[in-house]
Amino acid sequence: MISSSPVKTLPGPGWILLLPFLLLRLLSAAPVSSEETIYAKEGGKVTLKPKPGSVSDATKSIIWKIGNDMVVDLDPDDLAYYGRFKARSNLNNRTGELTITDLTFDLTGVYNIEIDNTPIDHKINLFVLAPVPVPSIASSCPEGTNTCDLICEGNTVRAEPVTYIWMTDNAEVSNSSNKIYTVKGDSSGVREFSCKMKNPVSEERSKPFSNPFKADETIYVKEGGEVTLKPK
């Protein structure tokens, strides 16, 4: 006698319709990671803030770290600062905010926080930058050409990222974000150029640089008479 196995039925189309809804519920229940980038000036101060809602009145312990190294550890019995963060850090035990003063370049890094021994999925990338210098302008005008390259110079070590802004007289030049700005011979209507260096924590402007193509003006005057010289 031949026995027949029970027939397996596939889920009906209703299950297929529910799949997008179930996936959405799973994704919404997963923790949402966040990341933040902060630029701060060397010698200045910065306040690092935990993820909104992660600290409450019921919070018992707070730990800030840079990478895997301890910065500060707060528990019900003690508050301890570690290493180079001693004497320059202050933890607000109500908000969890960490203020660091007298910033140095070695404090650049990724900071994270643990609340009640639970890592919070929120990273803070801190970059400590030097302020940009006051720039100066140098020129390169090859013989036989009708152009000059103006170079916005200055030591930008530890100041990057740096952007450049060029100015003709006192007006900013659009689309001129490079270190080098090319001046053409038909720019004789411009009296002078200047450049700015800018990074997320500072900005400086050079002294004016005379237009190498500015036409000289000749004035003839009668002996014994008077003359009035006018700016362009």
C-alpha positions as CSV (number, residue, x, y, z in Angstrom):
1,M,0.0,0.0,0.0
2,I,1.4,3.3,-1.0
3,S,1.3,6.0,1.6
4,S,1.0,9.6,0.5
5,S,2.8,12.4,2.3
6,P,0.8,15.4,3.3
7,V,0.8,18.2,0.8
8,K,2.7,21.3,2.0
9,T,1.0,24.6,1.2
10,L,2.9,27.8,0.5
11,P,2.0,31.0,2.3
12,G,-0.8,32.9,0.7
13,P,-0.3,36.2,-1.1
14,G,-1.2,38.0,2.1
15,W,2.2,37.2,3.6
16,I,3.9,38.7,0.6
17,L,2.0,41.9,1.1
18,L,3.0,42.0,4.7
19,L,6.8,41.6,4.1
20,P,7.6,45.3,3.4
21,F,5.7,46.3,6.5
22,L,7.6,43.8,8.7
23,L,10.9,44.8,7.2
24,L,10.1,48.5,8.0
25,R,9.3,47.6,11.6
26,L,12.6,45.7,12.0
27,L,14.6,48.6,10.5
28,S,12.8,51.2,12.7
29,A,13.5,49.2,15.8
30,A,17.3,49.0,15.1
31,P,19.5,51.6,16.8
32,V,20.3,54.6,14.6
33,S,24.0,55.4,14.6
34,S,25.1,59.0,14.3
35,E,28.4,60.8,13.7
36,E,29.5,64.4,14.2
37,T,32.5,66.4,13.1
38,I,33.8,69.3,15.2
39,Y,36.6,71.7,14.4
40,A,38.3,73.6,17.2
41,K,41.2,76.1,17.5
42,E,44.5,75.2,19.1
43,G,44.6,76.8,22.6
44,G,40.8,77.2,22.6
45,K,38.1,75.1,24.1
46,V,35.3,72.7,22.9
47,T,32.2,71.2,24.5
48,L,31.3,67.6,23.4
49,K,27.7,66.7,23.8
50,P,26.2,63.3,24.1
51,K,23.5,62.1,21.8
52,P,20.2,63.8,22.7
53,G,18.1,61.9,25.1
54,S,20.9,59.5,26.2
55,V,21.4,61.2,29.6
56,S,18.6,61.5,32.1
57,D,18.1,62.1,35.8
58,A,18.3,58.3,36.3
59,T,21.8,58.1,34.8
60,K,24.3,56.6,37.2
61,S,27.5,56.4,35.3
62,I,29.1,58.3,32.4
63,I,32.4,57.4,30.6
64,W,33.9,59.5,27.8
65,K,36.7,57.9,25.7
66,I,39.0,59.0,22.9
67,G,39.4,55.8,20.8
68,N,40.0,53.2,23.5
69,D,41.6,55.5,26.0
70,M,39.7,56.8,29.0
71,V,39.0,60.6,29.2
72,V,36.7,60.8,32.3
73,D,34.8,58.2,34.4
74,L,31.8,59.3,36.5
75,D,30.0,56.8,38.8
76,P,28.0,57.3,42.0
77,D,31.1,57.2,44.2
78,D,33.8,59.0,42.2
79,L,34.8,61.3,39.3
80,A,38.2,60.7,37.7
81,Y,39.9,62.3,34.7
82,Y,42.7,60.5,32.9
83,G,46.1,61.3,31.3
84,R,46.3,64.5,29.3
85,F,42.7,65.4,30.1
86,K,43.5,66.1,33.8
87,A,43.3,69.8,34.7
88,R,41.8,70.8,31.3
89,S,38.4,68.9,31.3
90,N,35.1,69.4,33.1
91,L,32.2,67.0,33.0
92,N,28.7,68.2,33.6
93,N,27.2,65.3,35.5
94,R,23.6,66.5,34.8
95,T,23.9,66.8,31.0
96,G,26.9,64.6,30.3
97,E,28.6,67.4,28.3
98,L,32.4,67.3,28.4
99,T,34.3,70.7,28.1
100,I,38.0,70.5,27.2
101,T,40.1,73.6,27.4
102,D,43.7,74.5,26.3
103,L,43.3,72.4,23.2
104,T,46.4,70.8,21.7
105,F,46.8,68.9,18.4
106,D,47.1,65.5,20.2
107,L,43.5,65.8,21.3
108,T,42.4,65.3,17.7
109,G,40.5,61.9,17.6
110,V,37.2,60.0,17.7
111,Y,35.3,60.5,21.0
112,N,32.6,58.2,22.2
113,I,30.5,57.9,25.4
114,E,29.1,55.1,27.5
115,I,26.0,55.7,29.7
116,D,25.4,53.2,32.5
117,N,28.0,50.8,31.0
118,T,26.2,50.9,27.6
119,P,28.1,52.3,24.6
120,I,26.0,55.0,22.8
121,D,26.1,54.7,19.1
122,H,27.3,58.3,18.5
123,K,30.8,59.3,17.4
124,I,32.3,62.7,17.6
125,N,35.3,63.4,15.3
126,L,37.3,66.3,16.8
127,F,39.9,68.1,14.8
128,V,42.1,70.6,16.6
129,L,43.5,73.1,14.0
130,A,46.0,75.9,14.0
131,P,44.7,79.3,12.9
132,V,45.6,80.3,9.4
133,P,48.5,82.8,9.0
134,V,48.2,86.3,7.6
135,P,49.0,85.5,3.9
136,S,51.2,87.3,1.5
137,I,51.1,87.5,-2.3
138,A,54.0,86.5,-4.6
139,S,53.9,86.9,-8.4
140,S,55.2,84.9,-11.3
141,C,55.1,86.7,-14.7
142,P,56.8,84.7,-17.5
143,E,58.4,86.8,-20.2
144,G,56.7,86.9,-23.5
145,T,53.2,86.2,-22.0
146,N,50.3,88.4,-21.2
147,T,49.5,86.7,-17.9
148,C,50.8,86.7,-14.3
149,D,50.2,84.1,-11.6
150,L,49.6,85.5,-8.1
151,I,50.3,83.0,-5.3
152,C,48.6,83.3,-1.9
153,E,51.4,82.2,0.4
154,G,51.6,81.2,4.1
155,N,52.4,78.2,6.3
156,T,49.3,76.1,6.6
157,V,50.8,73.2,8.5
158,R,48.2,71.9,11.0
159,A,45.7,74.5,9.6
160,E,44.1,72.4,6.9
161,P,41.5,72.3,5.4
162,V,42.2,75.7,4.0
163,T,40.3,77.5,1.4
164,Y,41.4,80.6,-0.6
165,I,39.4,83.7,-1.6
166,W,40.7,86.2,-4.1
167,M,39.7,89.9,-4.2
168,T,40.0,92.5,-6.9
169,D,40.1,95.9,-5.1
170,N,37.5,95.1,-2.4
171,A,35.3,92.7,-4.3
172,E,35.4,89.0,-4.0
173,V,36.1,87.1,-7.2
174,S,33.7,84.3,-7.9
175,N,35.0,80.8,-8.6
176,S,38.5,81.7,-7.2
177,S,39.1,79.2,-4.5
178,N,42.6,78.1,-5.6
179,K,45.9,79.1,-4.1
180,I,47.0,80.5,-7.4
181,Y,45.1,83.3,-9.3
182,T,45.9,84.1,-12.9
183,V,45.8,87.8,-13.9
184,K,45.5,88.7,-17.6
185,G,46.7,91.8,-19.4
186,D,43.2,93.1,-19.9
187,S,42.7,93.5,-16.2
188,S,44.4,97.0,-16.1
189,G,41.2,98.4,-14.7
190,V,41.9,96.7,-11.4
191,R,44.2,98.7,-9.0
192,E,45.1,95.9,-6.6
193,F,44.6,92.3,-5.6
194,S,44.4,90.6,-2.2
195,C,43.8,87.1,-0.9
196,K,42.2,85.5,2.1
197,M,43.0,82.2,3.8
198,K,40.2,80.6,5.6
199,N,39.7,77.4,7.6
200,P,36.8,76.3,9.9
201,V,38.3,78.2,12.9
202,S,39.9,81.3,11.5
203,E,40.3,83.8,8.6
204,E,43.0,86.2,7.5
205,R,43.5,88.6,4.6
206,S,46.7,89.7,2.9
207,K,48.0,93.3,2.3
208,P,47.0,94.7,-1.1
209,F,49.2,93.7,-4.1
210,S,49.4,96.2,-7.0
211,N,48.1,94.9,-10.3
212,P,51.2,94.2,-12.5
213,F,49.3,95.2,-15.6
214,K,48.0,98.5,-14.2
215,A,48.8,101.2,-16.8
216,D,51.0,104.1,-15.6
217,E,49.5,107.5,-16.0
218,T,51.4,110.5,-17.3
219,I,50.4,114.1,-16.5
220,Y,51.9,117.2,-18.0
221,V,51.7,120.4,-16.0
222,K,52.9,124.0,-16.6
223,E,55.8,125.3,-14.6
224,G,54.6,127.4,-11.8
225,G,51.1,126.0,-12.1
226,E,49.3,123.4,-9.9
227,V,48.1,119.8,-10.4
228,T,45.6,117.6,-8.6
229,L,46.3,113.9,-8.5
230,K,43.3,111.7,-8.3
231,P,43.0,108.1,-7.4
232,K,41.7,105.7,-10.0
